[in-house]
Amino acid sequence: MQDNLARAKLKRGEPVFGTLISEIENSFIVLLLADAGFDFFFIDMEHGAFNLSSVANMLKVARQTSITPLVRVPDGWYHLIAPVLDAGAQGIMVPRVETRAVVEQTVAACRYPPVGKRGIFPGKGNSNYRAVSFYDFARHANENILTIIQIESQVAVERADELLSVPGLDVALVGPLDLALSLGADPMDAVVQAKTQQVVAAAKRHKVASGIHVGNPAQVKLWQQRGITLLSCLTDLEILRSAAGNLAQELRR
């Protein structure tokens, strides 16, 4: 059974750094990110065109490395969460969360009884296809699956204490773009920064890690200094676009 290295770091209060796979439907990207030294990556099933089969293949490859594979599912329903965990995801992220009920059903879908409602099927991608002890597998999974919700609206920020007090939640991750849209502001406006800081403070009160996904390393460093420990930057598409643009400019000099 495979320990979740990113979750262990977060529980020790250490920062973890990652990115989001939104377009590249090939397992080579997993090896590339692991070799680059990232702690984790998200596969985006909310906005990406991935199916479960392609996600499962990428998860299998990731589990042969030290990188922690996470999946952003479209919503907090059991039928969207359970298959990616059985395929080998070491954590899930649910977007657009605004109610305590969604947090509770998300946590329940990620945990086996008695602390959750996840149905058990070991010996799949979730255990690298190895035969495992039934109860040891359930215990280990409950201790290692990373459960993340996204705070992406003014309503969610206002309800942060209610949302983040749900037992079993590991991370509250701010989505600055959607939060800015809900506030009618630019992502860099002071009001968005202040609302994000409110989430960081609520996370500390409830002993939950805070996270953020931003578009440049300077923002990562800023929010790390402000107390955020799960730090995601750019996407595969943005990294490729930036590298291609820089190369084209360099060639024409």
C-alpha positions as CSV (number, residue, x, y, z in Angstrom):
1,M,0.0,0.0,0.0
2,Q,1.2,3.4,-1.0
3,D,1.6,6.3,1.4
4,N,0.4,9.8,0.3
5,L,3.6,11.8,0.5
6,A,2.0,15.1,-0.3
7,R,-0.6,14.6,2.5
8,A,2.1,13.7,5.0
9,K,3.9,16.9,4.2
10,L,0.8,19.0,4.6
11,K,0.0,17.3,7.9
12,R,3.5,18.4,9.1
13,G,2.8,21.9,8.0
14,E,5.2,21.7,5.1
15,P,4.5,23.3,1.6
16,V,3.8,21.1,-1.4
17,F,4.0,22.4,-5.0
18,G,2.2,21.2,-8.0
19,T,0.3,22.0,-11.3
20,L,-2.8,21.0,-13.1
21,I,-3.1,18.8,-16.2
22,S,-6.0,20.1,-18.3
23,E,-5.3,19.0,-21.9
24,I,-2.5,16.4,-22.3
25,E,-4.1,13.0,-22.3
26,N,-0.9,11.0,-22.2
27,S,1.0,9.4,-19.4
28,F,4.3,10.9,-20.4
29,I,3.3,14.2,-18.8
30,V,3.1,12.4,-15.4
31,L,6.7,11.2,-15.7
32,L,7.8,14.6,-16.9
33,L,6.2,16.3,-13.9
34,A,7.6,13.7,-11.5
35,D,11.1,14.1,-12.9
36,A,10.8,17.9,-12.7
37,G,10.3,17.6,-9.0
38,F,6.7,18.5,-8.4
39,D,5.0,17.1,-5.2
40,F,1.6,16.6,-6.9
41,F,-0.5,17.2,-9.9
42,F,-4.3,17.5,-10.5
43,I,-6.0,15.9,-13.4
44,D,-8.9,18.2,-14.4
45,M,-12.1,16.3,-15.0
46,E,-14.2,19.5,-14.4
47,H,-12.9,21.4,-17.4
48,G,-10.7,18.8,-19.2
49,A,-12.0,16.3,-21.8
50,F,-10.6,13.3,-19.9
51,N,-12.5,10.0,-19.5
52,L,-12.1,7.5,-16.7
53,S,-9.9,5.2,-18.8
54,S,-7.4,7.9,-19.7
55,V,-7.3,9.1,-16.1
56,A,-6.8,5.6,-14.8
57,N,-3.8,5.1,-17.1
58,M,-2.2,8.3,-15.9
59,L,-2.8,7.4,-12.3
60,K,-1.1,4.0,-12.8
61,V,2.0,5.6,-14.1
62,A,2.1,8.3,-11.3
63,R,1.9,5.6,-8.6
64,Q,5.2,4.2,-9.8
65,T,6.9,7.5,-8.9
66,S,7.0,9.8,-5.9
67,I,4.5,12.3,-7.2
68,T,1.1,12.4,-5.6
69,P,-1.8,12.1,-8.2
70,L,-4.9,14.0,-7.5
71,V,-8.1,14.4,-9.5
72,R,-10.5,17.4,-9.7
73,V,-13.9,15.8,-10.2
74,P,-16.9,17.8,-11.6
75,D,-18.9,17.7,-8.4
76,G,-19.1,16.1,-4.9
77,W,-21.2,13.1,-5.8
78,Y,-20.2,9.5,-4.9
79,H,-20.4,8.2,-8.5
80,L,-17.9,10.8,-9.6
81,I,-15.5,10.3,-6.7
82,A,-15.4,6.5,-6.1
83,P,-14.2,5.4,-9.6
84,V,-11.2,7.7,-9.6
85,L,-10.2,6.6,-6.1
86,D,-10.5,3.0,-7.1
87,A,-8.4,3.8,-10.2
88,G,-5.6,5.0,-8.0
89,A,-6.1,8.7,-7.3
90,Q,-4.5,9.6,-3.9
91,G,-7.0,12.4,-3.4
92,I,-9.8,14.4,-5.0
93,M,-10.8,18.0,-5.2
94,V,-14.4,19.1,-5.5
95,P,-15.0,22.6,-7.1
96,R,-17.7,25.2,-6.4
97,V,-18.5,24.1,-2.9
98,E,-20.9,26.3,-1.0
99,T,-22.7,24.1,1.5
100,R,-21.8,22.0,4.5
101,A,-23.9,19.1,3.0
102,V,-21.6,18.9,0.0
103,V,-18.5,18.8,2.2
104,E,-20.0,16.1,4.3
105,Q,-21.0,13.9,1.3
106,T,-17.5,14.5,-0.3
107,V,-15.7,13.3,2.8
108,A,-18.0,10.4,3.2
109,A,-17.4,9.3,-0.4
110,C,-13.6,9.4,0.2
111,R,-13.6,7.3,3.4
112,Y,-14.5,3.8,4.3
113,P,-16.8,2.9,7.2
114,P,-17.0,3.6,10.0
115,V,-15.9,7.2,9.2
116,G,-17.3,7.3,5.7
117,K,-19.5,5.5,3.1
118,R,-17.1,4.5,0.4
119,G,-17.7,1.0,-1.0
120,I,-14.6,-1.2,-0.9
121,F,-13.0,-2.9,-3.9
122,P,-9.2,-3.4,-3.2
123,G,-6.8,-5.0,-5.6
124,K,-7.3,-2.5,-8.4
125,G,-5.3,0.6,-9.3
126,N,-5.9,1.7,-5.7
127,S,-3.4,-0.9,-4.5
128,N,-1.2,-1.1,-7.7
129,Y,-3.1,-4.3,-8.5
130,R,-1.6,-6.1,-5.5
131,A,-3.5,-8.4,-3.2
132,V,-4.0,-6.7,0.1
133,S,-5.5,-7.3,3.5
134,F,-9.1,-6.1,3.5
135,Y,-9.1,-4.2,6.8
136,D,-5.5,-3.0,6.4
137,F,-6.3,-1.6,3.0
138,A,-9.4,0.3,4.3
139,R,-7.5,1.7,7.3
140,H,-4.6,2.8,5.2
141,A,-6.8,4.4,2.6
142,N,-8.7,6.4,5.3
143,E,-5.4,7.7,6.6
144,N,-4.0,8.6,3.2
145,I,-6.7,9.9,0.8
146,L,-6.5,13.7,0.5
147,T,-9.9,15.4,0.5
148,I,-9.9,18.9,-0.9
149,I,-12.8,21.4,-1.5
150,Q,-12.5,24.6,-3.6
151,I,-13.7,27.9,-2.2
152,E,-14.7,29.9,-5.3
153,S,-17.4,32.3,-4.4
154,Q,-18.3,35.1,-1.9
155,V,-20.9,32.8,-0.4
156,A,-18.3,30.1,0.2
157,V,-16.0,32.6,1.9
158,E,-18.8,33.8,4.1
159,R,-19.5,30.2,5.1
160,A,-15.9,29.2,5.5
161,D,-16.1,28.3,9.2
162,E,-19.2,26.1,8.6
163,L,-17.6,24.4,5.6
164,L,-14.1,23.8,7.1
165,S,-15.3,22.5,10.4
166,V,-16.5,19.2,8.8
167,P,-14.4,16.3,10.2
168,G,-12.2,14.6,7.6
169,L,-11.6,17.5,5.4
170,D,-7.9,18.0,4.6
171,V,-7.6,21.2,2.4
172,A,-9.6,24.3,1.4
173,L,-8.3,25.5,-1.9
174,V,-9.1,29.0,-3.2
175,G,-9.9,29.4,-6.9
176,P,-9.0,33.1,-7.4
177,L,-10.5,33.5,-10.9
178,D,-14.0,32.2,-10.0
179,L,-13.8,34.1,-6.7
180,A,-13.0,37.3,-8.5
181,L,-15.9,36.7,-10.9
182,S,-18.3,36.2,-8.0
183,L,-17.1,39.5,-6.5
184,G,-17.1,41.4,-9.8
185,A,-13.4,42.2,-9.3
186,D,-10.1,41.6,-11.0
187,P,-8.2,38.6,-9.5
188,M,-5.5,40.9,-8.3
189,D,-7.8,43.3,-6.6
190,A,-7.4,43.9,-2.8
191,V,-10.9,42.5,-2.2
192,V,-10.0,39.1,-3.7
193,Q,-6.8,39.1,-1.7
194,A,-8.7,39.9,1.5
195,K,-11.3,37.1,0.9
196,T,-8.5,34.6,0.2
197,Q,-6.9,35.6,3.5
198,Q,-10.2,35.0,5.3
199,V,-10.1,31.4,4.0
200,V,-6.5,31.0,5.2
201,A,-7.5,32.2,8.6
202,A,-10.5,29.9,8.8
203,A,-8.4,26.9,7.7
204,K,-6.0,27.6,10.6
205,R,-8.8,27.8,13.1
206,H,-10.1,24.4,12.0
207,K,-6.7,22.8,11.5
208,V,-7.2,22.3,7.8
209,A,-4.5,23.1,5.2
210,S,-5.2,25.9,2.8
211,G,-4.4,25.9,-0.9
212,I,-4.5,28.0,-4.0
213,H,-4.1,27.7,-7.7
214,V,-2.4,30.7,-9.3
215,G,-0.8,31.8,-12.6
216,N,2.7,32.6,-11.8
217,P,5.5,31.7,-9.3
218,A,5.5,35.2,-7.7
219,Q,2.0,34.6,-6.6
220,V,2.9,31.2,-5.2
221,K,5.7,32.7,-3.1
222,L,3.4,35.5,-1.9
223,W,0.7,33.1,-0.7
224,Q,3.2,30.7,0.8
225,Q,4.4,33.6,2.9
226,R,0.8,34.3,3.9
227,G,0.3,30.7,5.2
228,I,-0.9,28.6,2.3
229,T,0.8,25.2,2.0
230,L,-0.8,23.5,-1.0
231,L,0.4,25.6,-3.9
232,S,-0.6,24.9,-7.5
233,C,0.7,26.9,-10.4
234,L,-0.3,27.1,-14.1
235,T,-1.6,24.2,-16.2
236,D,0.0,21.9,-18.8
237,L,-1.4,24.1,-21.5
238,E,-0.1,27.3,-20.0
239,I,3.4,25.8,-19.4
240,L,3.5,24.6,-23.1
241,R,2.2,27.9,-24.4
242,S,4.8,29.9,-22.4
243,A,7.7,27.7,-23.3
244,A,6.7,27.7,-27.0
245,G,6.4,31.5,-27.0
246,N,9.7,32.0,-25.3
247,L,11.4,29.6,-27.7
248,A,9.9,31.3,-30.8
249,Q,11.1,34.7,-29.5
250,E,14.5,33.4,-28.8
251,L,14.9,31.9,-32.2
252,R,14.0,35.2,-33.9
253,R,16.5,37.3,-31.9
